Amino acid sequence: MAVRLESLTYKGQTSMRRRAGFTLVEATVAIGLTALAASVLLMGTTTSLGTGQDAQDQAIALGMAEQLMDEVVGNRYMEYGVSPYQTALGPGADEANGTRALFDDIDDFHAWRSQPPKDCCGIALGKDDGQGGTRDANFQVPAGLFDRWRQEIDVCYVSETDLTTALGSGKTSDYRAVEVRIMRDNPQGGARQLARLRRVVAYVSPLP
């Protein structure tokens, strides 16, 4: 009986040693799988954060575009004493040398660009107080936040039968399309369109 017990004890120890070796392999595999899962999770988190930031930027850009569009179409169709069918669109010499606050009709905004985005008084958005001045430094956006952002406005005549078709140079109609874009330059080159609005306005002749 003693011999058999010793034999069983020896076999049990061998089995335990073999089991311990198999557990080490399992642990190594588990660590590898955990590291792989962690990397996938980290990648997904990074992608999610990037998507969230992009959605935030697009929401801000849309607000900028809407505000700019309201400013444009809130002006007269054309300047007093000027034909509504003038072919040369854009601000006059005095208006071009000033800020948007001098623009008094829709075509003044044609081909207007600003980087970084500015209000009508020429103050960078995020720093302006909406009254021609700057807000307290504690309430301004972080420095450089909008440095790569750009406002773009274009105005053109469009076909009376197809308002999506821009007319060529020298051609006019009773309809003008106003397009506002908010762009962001990429560090690697090129630019991305964050927001775009387009609105068609019509000329209505005054009553006799």
C-alpha positions in Angstrom: 0.0 0.0 0.0 2.8 2.4 0.8 4.4 1.8 -2.6 1.2 2.5 -4.4 0.6 5.6 -2.4 4.1 6.9 -3.3 3.4 6.1 -6.9 0.1 8.0 -6.8 1.8 10.9 -5.2 4.5 11.0 -7.8 1.9 10.8 -10.6 -0.1 13.6 -9.0 2.9 15.9 -8.8 3.7 15.2 -12.4 0.1 16.0 -13.4 0.2 19.2 -11.4 3.5 20.2 -13.1 2.0 19.6 -16.5 -1.1 21.6 -15.6 1.0 24.5 -14.4 2.8 24.6 -17.7 -0.5 24.7 -19.7 -1.8 27.5 -17.5 1.2 29.6 -18.3 0.5 29.2 -22.1 -3.1 30.1 -21.4 -2.0 33.2 -19.5 0.3 34.3 -22.4 -2.5 33.9 -24.9 -4.9 35.8 -22.7 -2.4 38.6 -22.3 -2.0 38.8 -26.1 -5.7 38.8 -26.7 -6.2 41.5 -24.0 -3.5 43.7 -25.6 -5.2 43.2 -29.0 -8.6 44.1 -27.6 -7.1 47.1 -25.9 -5.5 48.4 -29.1 -8.8 47.9 -31.0 -10.7 49.7 -28.2 -8.2 52.5 -28.2 -8.4 52.8 -32.0 -12.2 53.0 -31.7 -12.1 55.6 -29.0 -9.7 57.7 -31.0 -12.0 57.5 -34.1 -15.0 58.3 -31.9 -13.2 61.4 -30.5 -12.2 62.5 -34.0 -15.8 62.0 -35.2 -17.2 64.0 -32.3 -14.8 66.9 -32.9 -15.6 66.9 -36.6 -19.3 67.0 -35.8 -18.7 69.9 -33.4 -16.7 71.8 -36.0 -19.5 71.3 -38.6 -22.1 72.6 -36.2 -20.1 75.7 -35.4 -19.4 76.2 -39.2 -23.1 75.9 -40.0 -23.9 78.6 -37.4 -21.3 80.9 -39.0 -22.7 80.3 -42.5 -26.3 81.0 -41.4 -25.3 84.2 -39.7 -23.3 85.3 -42.8 -26.1 84.4 -45.1 -28.6 86.4 -43.1 -26.3 89.3 -43.2 -26.0 89.1 -47.0 -29.6 88.7 -48.0 -30.7 91.3 -45.4 -29.3 93.9 -47.7 -30.9 95.5 -50.8 -30.8 93.7 -54.1 -28.8 96.5 -55.7 -27.5 99.9 -54.8 -29.7 102.9 -55.3 -29.5 104.3 -58.8 -27.8 101.2 -60.2 -29.3 98.8 -62.7 -30.4 95.4 -61.3 -28.7 93.8 -64.3 -25.2 95.1 -63.9 -22.7 92.5 -65.0 -19.8 93.6 -62.8 -20.6 92.2 -59.3 -18.6 93.2 -56.2 -18.0 96.1 -53.9 -17.0 99.5 -55.0 -13.5 100.9 -54.4 -14.4 102.5 -51.1 -16.3 99.5 -49.9 -13.5 97.1 -50.8 -11.0 99.0 -48.7 -13.2 98.9 -45.6 -15.0 96.2 -43.7 -18.3 94.4 -44.5 -20.1 97.0 -42.4 -19.9 99.3 -45.6 -21.6 96.7 -47.8 -25.1 97.9 -48.5 -26.3 95.6 -51.3 -26.1 91.9 -52.1 -23.6 92.0 -55.0 -21.1 93.8 -52.7 -20.4 90.5 -51.1 -19.3 88.8 -54.3 -15.9 87.0 -54.1 -15.5 88.1 -50.5 -13.0 86.0 -48.4 -11.7 86.2 -44.8 -9.3 84.0 -42.9 -9.7 83.8 -40.0 -13.5 84.4 -40.0 -14.5 87.9 -39.0 -17.6 89.8 -38.1 -18.9 92.7 -40.2 -16.6 95.1 -38.3 -13.5 93.1 -39.1 -13.0 91.6 -35.7 -12.1 87.9 -35.5 -15.1 85.7 -34.5 -14.7 84.3 -31.0 -13.2 87.6 -29.9 -15.9 90.0 -31.0 -18.6 91.3 -28.7 -21.1 91.8 -31.5 -21.0 95.6 -31.2 -17.8 96.4 -33.0 -15.5 95.7 -30.1 -13.8 92.8 -28.4 -15.1 90.8 -25.5 -13.3 90.2 -22.2 -10.3 87.9 -22.6 -11.8 85.4 -20.2 -14.7 84.9 -22.6 -12.7 84.6 -25.9 -12.1 81.4 -27.7 -8.6 79.9 -27.3 -6.0 81.6 -29.4 -5.6 80.1 -32.9 -8.8 78.1 -32.8 -10.1 79.5 -36.0 -6.8 80.5 -37.7 -7.2 77.8 -40.4 -10.9 78.6 -41.0 -12.1 80.7 -43.9 -15.4 82.5 -44.9 -16.2 82.6 -48.6 -19.1 84.3 -50.3 -20.0 84.2 -54.0 -22.9 85.9 -55.9 -23.9 85.1 -59.4 -26.9 85.3 -61.8 -28.8 82.1 -62.4 -31.1 80.9 -65.1 -34.7 81.8 -64.8 -35.7 78.3 -65.9 -33.2 76.4 -63.8 -32.1 78.1 -60.6 -29.3 75.6 -60.1 -27.5 76.8 -63.3 -25.2 79.7 -63.0 -25.1 82.1 -66.0 -21.9 82.8 -67.8 -20.0 86.1 -67.7 -21.9 89.0 -69.1 -25.3 87.3 -68.8 -28.0 88.5 -66.4 -31.5 87.5 -65.2 -33.9 88.5 -62.4 -32.4 85.9 -60.1 -29.1 85.8 -58.2 -27.7 83.0 -56.2 -25.8 83.7 -53.0 -23.4 80.9 -51.8 -21.7 81.0 -48.4 -19.0 78.5 -47.5 -17.0 77.9 -44.4 -13.7 76.2 -45.2 -10.9 74.8 -43.0 -7.3 74.4 -44.4 -5.6 71.1 -43.7 -2.1 71.2 -42.4 -1.1 68.6 -45.1 -2.5 70.8 -47.8 -5.9 71.5 -49.4 -9.0 72.6 -47.6 -12.2 70.9 -46.3 -15.7 72.4 -46.7 -17.3 72.4 -43.3 -20.6 74.2 -44.2 -22.2 75.4 -47.4 -25.5 77.4 -47.8 -27.1 78.5 -51.1 -30.0 80.9 -51.5 -31.6 82.4 -54.6 -33.0 85.9 -54.4 -35.2 87.6 -57.0 -35.4 91.1 -58.3 -38.9 92.5 -58.1 -39.4 95.8 -59.9 -40.9 98.6 -57.9 -44.6 99.4 -58.3 -45.3 102.3 -60.7 
